[in-house]
Amino acid sequence: MKIAIIGYSGSGKSTLARKLGNYYNCNVLHLDSIHFAPNWEERKYDDLIDDVSSMLEKRTWIIEGNYKKLLYQERLADADEIIFFDFNRFNCLWSAFKRYCKFRGKTRPDMANGCPEKLDFEFISWILKDGRSDKQKSNYKQVIENYPQKIKILKHQRDLDQYLKEPPVASNTDPLKSL
């Protein structure tokens, strides 16, 4: 099983990736964990590509995160299932706030070492506005159009709860209604 998890910041991508990794007993790659070095420094692009390429060569994987420059199209094409978190911005902000309270001053499990959890103005703005640009929405719409048979769209917590109750099989009657 190869699963790509994409969607908005604070929606629950990392949590689902961990749960599915445990369920399937397979490798999980959180792109945030490789994108940054300690103190939120960005790593070299070539090193990131090597890390993602190495994961894509495995028989089973779960890759969580967007990062269009990190073999995005290859990840989506190779995935057996694509999970798209399309939660509303306020639910995402609330989840990010709860995560911040839980991990304040510490590094969460799906983040690079030395990158303590933060909830600053820049990240709040990203959750509420910048990360939901027309360009980003268009990108997600394109993914839905390109992969209608293998995308699972989660718009609400109840969708996620239902997904976790049933065997992960990608099926949507009309995925374009999501956007």
C-alpha positions, 0 to 999 in steps of 0.5 A: 500500500502506498498512500499520499496524504495532502491537504491544509496545514493543521488538518490532521495529516500527520496524525492520520499518517502515524495511525496508518503507518501503525495499522499497515506497519509501513514506513511513514515520511512526514515531509516537515520532518525532512524539510527542516534542520534544527532551529527551523533552518531549511535543508538543501534541496538535493538532500530533500529530493534524495530522501523522498526518492529513497522513500518512493523506491520502497514497496510500501510507504505513506508520505504526508505533506504537500511540498510541490517541489519534492516530487509531488507529481511522482508521489501522487502518480505512484500512490495507490490512494491519495487522501486529501484533507479539505477541512475548513480553516477554522477547524485547522486553526483550532487543531493547530492551537491544540497541537501548540498547547500539547507540544509548546516548547517541545518538538512533536514526533513528526517534526525535525529535531530541534524545531520546537512547536510554534504558533506565530502570526506567520503560521496563523496567516498561512492556515487562515489565508495564505495556504488557501490561495486560489493557486493552492485550491486550483492545485487540489482541484487538479489532483482531484481531476487527475486521480478521481479513482484513487482520491479520498476527500475528507472534509469533516471530522466525521469523514475521517472517523468513517474512513478509519472505520472502513478498509481504506479503499479510494472511492468517490462518486463525484470528487469535484464537488469538494472544491 
